Amino acid sequence: MDRQQTLFGRFSADLPSGRLDWIGLRPARREAVISVEQTYAIADLGLEGDRRCQGTPGSARQVTLINAEHIEAVAKLLRREVIDPALLRRNLVISGVNLQALRYQQFRIGDAVFLATALCHPCSRMDEVLGLGGHAAMLGHGGLCARILRAGKIHVGDALVCLAEGERLAE
């Protein structure tokens, strides 16, 4: 285990379960995000129906996640009541757990197992969809990228559970 995994791993034992609040699929680059109630996570590829699923196997960015609480923070920074998660172009909106503490950790949503890889930084397109200052408001609130280690169905309402040492899959 490398130093970063060890540093972030110390948080995993104390993490509460989170909840999958929203699923969005991006059929193609620059196309509108489609909100769905469930999908199938395909190991080493991505979410069924998402453009990243058609990419190179093994990518560290097969799935993108963002905290519901961070969406609320961004809305406040932009003086908006709410922000439609589809505008942010992330796949999964999670509430109740700090995604930053999941970095380099394995977690389960529904039947699928994921590995949190890198931070998901906002792109300049956020100014297009959120208005001037959208990109700046998203800094530090962009969420995480993840790989799918074990395939399975995921549904809105499923728990996100960080896997303990003995439950983790080989990467």
Backbone as CSV, one residue per row, in Angstrom:
resi,resn,N_x,N_y,N_z,CA_x,CA_y,CA_z,C_x,C_y,C_z
1,MET,0.854,-1.172,0.000,0.000,0.000,0.000,0.903,1.240,0.000
2,ASP,0.620,2.193,-0.881,1.467,3.378,-0.928,1.054,4.396,0.144
3,ARG,1.854,5.421,0.282,1.659,6.417,1.344,0.287,7.085,1.269
4,GLN,-0.165,7.480,0.059,-1.454,8.145,-0.079,-2.593,7.212,0.321
5,GLN,-2.535,5.938,-0.092,-3.572,4.994,0.292,-3.625,4.849,1.805
6,THR,-2.459,4.816,2.447,-2.393,4.698,3.895,-2.986,5.936,4.561
7,LEU,-2.609,7.125,4.073,-3.118,8.365,4.658,-4.639,8.453,4.554
8,PHE,-5.179,8.174,3.376,-6.619,8.261,3.197,-7.320,7.062,3.839
9,GLY,-6.664,5.913,3.881,-7.253,4.712,4.460,-7.590,4.856,5.923
10,ARG,-6.866,5.713,6.633,-7.148,5.880,8.059,-8.524,6.489,8.292
11,PHE,-9.081,7.190,7.308,-10.409,7.770,7.444,-11.513,6.744,7.193
12,SER,-11.225,5.729,6.407,-12.270,4.820,5.930,-12.990,4.073,7.045
13,ALA,-12.306,3.758,8.122,-12.946,3.031,9.220,-14.002,3.884,9.922
14,ASP,-13.879,5.199,9.837,-14.786,6.104,10.546,-15.897,6.672,9.664
15,LEU,-15.924,6.288,8.395,-16.893,6.891,7.474,-18.292,6.312,7.655
16,PRO,-19.290,7.196,7.719,-20.669,6.702,7.702,-21.018,6.262,6.278
17,SER,-22.106,5.559,6.120,-22.596,5.214,4.782,-23.136,6.476,4.127
18,GLY,-23.003,6.525,2.817,-23.603,7.607,2.048,-24.821,7.065,1.308
19,ARG,-25.399,7.881,0.461,-26.584,7.478,-0.300,-26.446,7.978,-1.730
20,LEU,-26.775,7.116,-2.694,-26.803,7.506,-4.104,-28.123,8.229,-4.367
21,ASP,-28.025,9.534,-4.646,-29.219,10.377,-4.824,-29.627,10.562,-6.279
22,TRP,-28.680,10.403,-7.199,-28.966,10.733,-8.603,-27.955,10.028,-9.482
23,ILE,-28.416,9.578,-10.655,-27.541,8.950,-11.658,-27.717,9.699,-12.971
24,GLY,-26.606,10.081,-13.583,-26.644,10.753,-14.873,-25.725,10.055,-15.867
25,LEU,-26.200,9.877,-17.073,-25.418,9.240,-18.134,-25.205,10.242,-19.261
26,ARG,-23.990,10.286,-19.765,-23.633,11.189,-20.852,-23.465,10.346,-22.111
27,PRO,-24.456,10.315,-22.996,-24.387,9.446,-24.169,-23.238,9.774,-25.123
28,ALA,-22.881,11.042,-25.227,-21.785,11.460,-26.110,-21.261,12.805,-25.624
29,ARG,-20.075,13.125,-26.079,-19.456,14.396,-25.687,-20.370,15.563,-26.079
30,ARG,-20.568,16.462,-25.134,-21.369,17.678,-25.299,-22.867,17.428,-25.469
31,GLU,-23.312,16.184,-25.374,-24.759,15.920,-25.396,-25.337,16.088,-24.001
32,ALA,-26.634,16.310,-23.942,-27.304,16.473,-22.649,-27.180,15.202,-21.815
33,VAL,-27.038,15.389,-20.515,-26.966,14.273,-19.571,-28.382,13.743,-19.356
34,ILE,-28.496,12.424,-19.335,-29.788,11.767,-19.122,-29.837,11.252,-17.692
35,SER,-30.858,11.649,-16.954,-31.050,11.180,-15.581,-31.811,9.853,-15.609
36,VAL,-31.295,8.855,-14.882,-31.933,7.532,-14.822,-32.051,7.093,-13.367
37,GLU,-32.920,6.152,-13.104,-33.106,5.619,-11.751,-32.156,4.468,-11.439
38,GLN,-31.664,3.807,-12.474,-30.742,2.688,-12.283,-29.900,2.498,-13.531
39,THR,-28.768,1.832,-13.350,-27.921,1.482,-14.483,-27.047,0.310,-14.071
40,TYR,-26.268,-0.165,-15.015,-25.358,-1.280,-14.761,-23.933,-0.759,-14.854
41,ALA,-23.165,-0.997,-13.808,-21.752,-0.612,-13.784,-20.951,-1.773,-14.365
42,ILE,-20.240,-1.537,-15.454,-19.481,-2.578,-16.149,-18.019,-2.488,-15.720
43,ALA,-17.528,-3.581,-15.144,-16.164,-3.600,-14.603,-15.145,-3.174,-15.652
44,ASP,-14.256,-2.302,-15.243,-13.128,-1.819,-16.022,-13.523,-0.971,-17.232
45,LEU,-14.810,-0.605,-17.341,-15.250,0.226,-18.471,-15.986,1.490,-18.036
46,GLY,-17.154,1.329,-17.424,-17.961,2.485,-17.050,-19.406,2.099,-16.864
47,LEU,-20.272,3.102,-16.858,-21.704,2.877,-16.681,-22.364,2.633,-18.030
48,GLU,-23.200,1.617,-18.083,-23.922,1.294,-19.314,-24.709,2.516,-19.778
49,GLY,-24.512,2.916,-21.032,-25.194,4.077,-21.587,-24.399,5.363,-21.497
50,ASP,-23.249,5.347,-20.804,-22.411,6.533,-20.677,-21.285,6.481,-21.695
51,ARG,-20.895,7.622,-22.210,-19.863,7.679,-23.252,-18.522,7.114,-22.791
52,ARG,-18.201,7.227,-21.530,-16.923,6.701,-21.030,-16.873,5.186,-21.089
53,CYS,-18.014,4.540,-21.115,-18.082,3.078,-21.197,-17.563,2.578,-22.538
54,GLN,-17.527,3.446,-23.525,-17.054,3.075,-24.856,-15.563,3.370,-25.027
55,GLY,-14.919,3.855,-23.957,-13.519,4.259,-24.049,-12.552,3.124,-23.789
56,THR,-11.362,3.503,-23.401,-10.283,2.562,-23.156,-10.484,1.858,-21.823
57,PRO,-10.467,0.525,-21.802,-10.580,-0.186,-20.524,-9.440,0.217,-19.581
58,GLY,-9.755,0.263,-18.292,-8.749,0.571,-17.292,-8.607,2.040,-16.952
59,SER,-9.370,2.911,-17.590,-9.282,4.342,-17.309,-9.566,4.614,-15.830
60,ALA,-8.891,5.592,-15.272,-9.124,5.992,-13.882,-10.364,6.869,-13.754
61,ARG,-10.963,7.227,-14.892,-12.108,8.140,-14.896,-13.337,7.471,-15.525
62,GLN,-13.636,6.251,-15.129,-14.781,5.530,-15.672,-16.101,6.085,-15.157
63,VAL,-16.086,6.599,-13.939,-17.279,7.141,-13.286,-16.866,8.402,-12.535
64,THR,-17.741,9.408,-12.539,-17.480,10.618,-11.766,-18.555,10.774,-10.701
65,LEU,-18.135,11.188,-9.515,-19.034,11.348,-8.372,-18.889,12.745,-7.800
66,ILE,-19.982,13.267,-7.255,-19.960,14.575,-6.611,-20.880,14.523,-5.392
67,ASN,-20.510,15.275,-4.359,-21.332,15.361,-3.153,-22.537,16.266,-3.389
68,ALA,-23.703,15.821,-2.952,-24.906,16.665,-2.984,-24.670,17.931,-2.172
69,GLU,-23.965,17.776,-1.056,-23.675,18.919,-0.188,-22.793,19.946,-0.894
70,HIS,-21.909,19.488,-1.779,-21.051,20.422,-2.526,-21.855,21.140,-3.611
71,ILE,-22.830,20.449,-4.180,-23.703,21.117,-5.167,-24.445,22.263,-4.483
72,GLU,-24.906,22.023,-3.265,-25.585,23.077,-2.498,-24.638,24.239,-2.223
73,ALA,-23.386,23.932,-1.880,-22.393,24.988,-1.605,-22.135,25.821,-2.857
74,VAL,-22.004,25.157,-4.005,-21.774,25.869,-5.265,-22.977,26.759,-5.584
75,ALA,-24.174,26.250,-5.359,-25.385,27.052,-5.596,-25.353,28.330,-4.746
76,LYS,-24.970,28.182,-3.483,-24.896,29.355,-2.606,-23.840,30.348,-3.098
77,LEU,-22.690,29.837,-3.514,-21.637,30.718,-4.020,-22.092,31.494,-5.258
78,LEU,-22.959,30.880,-6.039,-23.465,31.523,-7.263,-24.787,32.255,-7.038
79,ARG,-25.228,32.287,-5.771,-26.489,32.947,-5.394,-27.678,32.367,-6.152
80,ARG,-27.700,31.034,-6.208,-28.806,30.325,-6.853,-29.510,29.474,-5.809
81,GLU,-30.778,29.207,-6.040,-31.543,28.340,-5.137,-31.066,26.895,-5.250
82,VAL,-30.995,26.393,-6.483,-30.592,25.006,-6.729,-29.795,24.943,-8.032
83,ILE,-29.082,23.833,-8.193,-28.390,23.541,-9.446,-28.794,22.144,-9.872
84,ASP,-29.250,22.010,-11.091,-29.583,20.703,-11.651,-28.283,19.910,-11.799
85,PRO,-28.180,18.720,-11.174,-26.940,17.942,-11.261,-26.518,17.635,-12.697
86,ALA,-27.460,17.566,-13.611,-27.123,17.277,-15.012,-26.194,18.336,-15.590
87,LEU,-26.291,19.575,-15.122,-25.431,20.646,-15.625,-23.964,20.405,-15.278
88,LEU,-23.701,19.685,-14.183,-22.329,19.482,-13.707,-21.640,18.319,-14.380
89,ARG,-22.383,17.520,-15.144,-21.837,16.455,-15.980,-21.130,15.352,-15.183
90,ARG,-21.540,15.149,-13.941,-21.029,14.035,-13.151,-22.031,12.897,-13.274
91,ASN,-21.558,11.670,-13.017,-22.435,10.503,-13.130,-23.286,10.257,-11.896
92,LEU,-22.675,10.401,-10.722,-23.360,10.015,-9.498,-23.324,11.151,-8.486
93,VAL,-24.482,11.460,-7.901,-24.561,12.425,-6.811,-24.756,11.622,-5.529
94,ILE,-23.867,11.860,-4.568,-23.844,11.121,-3.315,-24.072,12.093,-2.167
95,SER,-24.880,11.690,-1.176,-25.063,12.516,0.017,-24.672,11.724,1.260
96,GLY,-24.359,12.456,2.320,-24.152,11.840,3.623,-22.752,11.359,3.946
97,VAL,-21.816,11.458,3.001,-20.434,11.053,3.257,-19.519,11.995,2.483
98,ASN,-18.398,12.358,3.081,-17.443,13.229,2.420,-16.640,12.403,1.411
99,LEU,-16.883,12.599,0.140,-16.195,11.829,-0.901,-14.682,12.000,-0.848
100,GLN,-14.203,13.141,-0.391,-12.755,13.365,-0.318,-12.075,12.321,0.568
101,ALA,-12.759,11.850,1.595,-12.204,10.845,2.497,-12.175,9.454,1.854
102,LEU,-12.857,9.281,0.734,-12.883,7.989,0.033,-11.738,7.831,-0.964
103,ARG,-10.969,8.873,-1.161,-9.920,8.834,-2.176,-8.976,7.658,-1.939
104,TYR,-8.697,6.921,-2.998,-7.841,5.720,-3.003,-8.474,4.537,-2.254
105,GLN,-9.745,4.628,-1.911,-10.415,3.557,-1.177,-11.416,2.848,-2.087
106,GLN,-11.737,1.619,-1.711,-12.773,0.866,-2.410,-14.097,1.057,-1.673
107,PHE,-15.174,1.138,-2.461,-16.501,1.280,-1.880,-17.512,0.559,-2.754
108,ARG,-18.642,0.248,-2.134,-19.713,-0.467,-2.827,-20.926,0.439,-2.922
109,ILE,-21.553,0.412,-4.100,-22.876,1.006,-4.306,-23.689,-0.082,-4.980
110,GLY,-24.800,-0.459,-4.397,-25.592,-1.557,-4.953,-24.736,-2.801,-5.022
111,ASP,-24.702,-3.436,-6.192,-23.928,-4.661,-6.392,-22.513,-4.387,-6.896
112,ALA,-22.203,-3.154,-7.224,-20.916,-2.822,-7.851,-19.894,-2.354,-6.818
113,VAL,-18.615,-2.616,-7.119,-17.516,-2.143,-6.281,-16.654,-1.196,-7.113
114,PHE,-16.297,-0.074,-6.509,-15.553,0.994,-7.163,-14.258,1.265,-6.401
115,LEU,-13.301,1.874,-7.086,-12.076,2.376,-6.469,-11.997,3.863,-6.779
116,ALA,-12.009,4.696,-5.744,-11.871,6.144,-5.940,-10.439,6.429,-6.364
117,THR,-10.276,7.126,-7.459,-8.939,7.352,-8.011,-8.496,8.798,-7.792
118,ALA,-8.898,9.699,-8.639,-8.390,11.071,-8.616,-9.503,12.068,-8.322
119,LEU,-9.086,13.274,-8.002,-10.045,14.364,-7.890,-10.604,14.656,-9.279
120,CYS,-11.852,15.064,-9.341,-12.492,15.408,-10.611,-12.590,16.933,-10.661
121,HIS,-11.617,17.532,-11.275,-11.548,18.988,-11.329,-12.579,19.542,-12.311
122,PRO,-13.154,20.697,-12.005,-14.111,21.293,-12.931,-13.408,21.819,-14.174
123,CYS,-14.135,21.842,-15.265,-13.579,22.377,-16.506,-14.163,23.763,-16.767
124,SER,-13.585,24.451,-17.740,-14.035,25.801,-18.066,-15.473,25.813,-18.584
125,ARG,-15.985,24.657,-18.961,-17.370,24.572,-19.436,-18.371,24.967,-18.345
126,MET,-17.938,24.924,-17.096,-18.829,25.303,-15.993,-19.263,26.759,-16.108
127,ASP,-18.423,27.607,-16.694,-18.841,28.990,-16.939,-19.967,29.043,-17.974
128,GLU,-19.934,28.136,-18.939,-20.998,28.076,-19.950,-22.331,27.685,-19.328
129,VAL,-22.322,26.645,-18.500,-23.584,26.080,-18.008,-24.084,26.732,-16.722
130,LEU,-23.171,27.278,-15.912,-23.577,27.896,-14.644,-23.523,29.410,-14.686
131,GLY,-22.911,29.958,-15.733,-22.753,31.400,-15.837,-21.384,31.828,-15.356
132,LEU,-21.090,33.077,-15.556,-19.805,33.636,-15.172,-19.524,33.334,-13.699
133,GLY,-18.355,32.794,-13.426,-17.982,32.428,-12.063,-18.285,30.975,-11.718
134,GLY,-18.921,30.261,-12.630,-19.270,28.857,-12.388,-18.051,27.980,-12.176
135,HIS,-17.046,28.181,-13.018,-15.811,27.403,-12.897,-15.148,27.680,-11.547
136,ALA,-15.027,28.941,-11.180,-14.401,29.309,-9.907,-15.189,28.752,-8.725
137,ALA,-16.510,28.794,-8.788,-17.347,28.290,-7.695,-17.179,26.777,-7.507
138,MET,-16.889,26.081,-8.592,-16.735,24.627,-8.540,-15.373,24.187,-8.017
139,LEU,-14.387,25.085,-7.990,-13.048,24.699,-7.531,-13.124,24.126,-6.119
140,GLY,-12.554,22.941,-5.949,-12.585,22.265,-4.660,-13.864,21.499,-4.407
141,HIS,-14.822,21.601,-5.326,-16.117,20.940,-5.163,-16.444,20.022,-6.339
142,GLY,-15.442,19.647,-7.124,-15.683,18.882,-8.340,-15.944,17.403,-8.145
143,GLY,-15.603,16.862,-6.984,-15.869,15.456,-6.711,-14.683,14.559,-7.009
144,LEU,-14.992,13.304,-7.279,-13.980,12.272,-7.496,-14.237,11.496,-8.774
145,CYS,-13.176,10.907,-9.281,-13.268,9.936,-10.366,-13.091,8.554,-9.751
146,ALA,-13.614,7.537,-10.426,-13.491,6.176,-9.904,-13.433,5.170,-11.038
147,ARG,-12.828,4.030,-10.732,-12.820,2.857,-11.606,-13.822,1.859,-11.057
148,ILE,-14.370,1.025,-11.937,-15.296,-0.031,-11.512,-14.504,-1.328,-11.424
149,LEU,-14.434,-1.885,-10.214,-13.687,-3.118,-9.991,-14.556,-4.362,-10.127
150,ARG,-15.831,-4.248,-9.720,-16.764,-5.379,-9.854,-18.077,-4.863,-10.414
151,ALA,-18.551,-5.510,-11.449,-19.783,-5.105,-12.125,-20.995,-5.319,-11.226
152,GLY,-22.045,-4.563,-11.519,-23.300,-4.760,-10.809,-24.273,-3.636,-11.064
153,LYS,-25.529,-3.885,-10.708,-26.590,-2.878,-10.831,-26.459,-1.864,-9.709
154,ILE,-26.726,-0.624,-10.037,-26.834,0.420,-9.024,-28.161,1.137,-9.231
155,HIS,-28.783,1.551,-8.121,-30.084,2.220,-8.137,-30.031,3.474,-7.281
156,VAL,-30.792,4.490,-7.655,-30.972,5.655,-6.797,-31.534,5.135,-5.474
157,GLY,-30.960,5.595,-4.378,-31.370,5.141,-3.046,-30.430,4.120,-2.440
158,ASP,-29.550,3.518,-3.262,-28.569,2.555,-2.740,-27.609,3.251,-1.785
159,ALA,-27.119,2.487,-0.816,-26.101,2.996,0.106,-24.734,2.957,-0.570
160,LEU,-23.887,3.904,-0.201,-22.471,3.875,-0.549,-21.755,3.477,0.734
161,VAL,-21.038,2.353,0.678,-20.354,1.830,1.854,-18.878,1.643,1.543
162,CYS,-18.024,2.247,2.345,-16.578,2.075,2.198,-16.234,0.658,2.657
163,LEU,-15.450,-0.053,1.868,-15.106,-1.434,2.201,-13.958,-1.483,3.200
164,ALA,-14.116,-2.348,4.192,-13.074,-2.562,5.198,-11.948,-3.375,4.571
165,GLU,-10.819,-3.395,5.218,-9.629,-4.073,4.719,-9.925,-5.488,4.214
166,GLY,-10.630,-6.291,4.962,-10.897,-7.686,4.582,-11.896,-7.866,3.456
167,GLU,-12.642,-6.813,3.124,-13.663,-6.876,2.071,-13.157,-6.421,0.718
168,ARG,-11.996,-5.809,0.665,-11.495,-5.188,-0.569,-11.113,-6.228,-1.610
169,LEU,-11.312,-5.846,-2.858,-10.954,-6.693,-4.001,-9.529,-6.409,-4.437
170,ALA,-8.928,-7.353,-5.095,-7.609,-7.114,-5.689,-7.785,-6.133,-6.838
171,GLU,-6.877,-5.193,-6.948,-6.964,-4.191,-8.019,-6.227,-4.705,-9.212
